[in-house]
Amino acid sequence: QLVESGGDSVQAGGSLRLSCAASGDAVNSYCMTWFRQAPGKERVGVAVMNTGQGNTYYADSVKERFTLSRGAVKNSVNLVMLDLKPEDTAMYYCAAARTCVKKVVNGRAIPRLEPQLFPYWGQGTQVTVS
């Protein structure tokens, strides 16, 4: 349903571009999200795009370093990661949902990033920064 690509090993300060393509039922999912999971840690959402509206949201840990953009085919997204740090090392997963569920924090509506809200998942792609 979701296929990721682009993971690699890079040195600190380097960059990578991850891609996620939806197929089958997942192609009608408009909330495309990247999660990452480091060894021994919880899976956390880091970047979200509503592909219908083009709105994006980034976790503070990646803001101004990671950028999501639409891919060439429907409901595919690319994640460009700049100035990578060792703490970015993780398995990166693309996840999708029909819509982005939001919550209000300090008067601002932001996407909820609980993994259970996303029915479609890719197999993951490893990013290692040394």
Order of alpha helices (4+ residues) and beta strands (2+ residues): beta-beta-beta-beta-beta-beta-beta-beta-beta-beta-beta-beta-beta
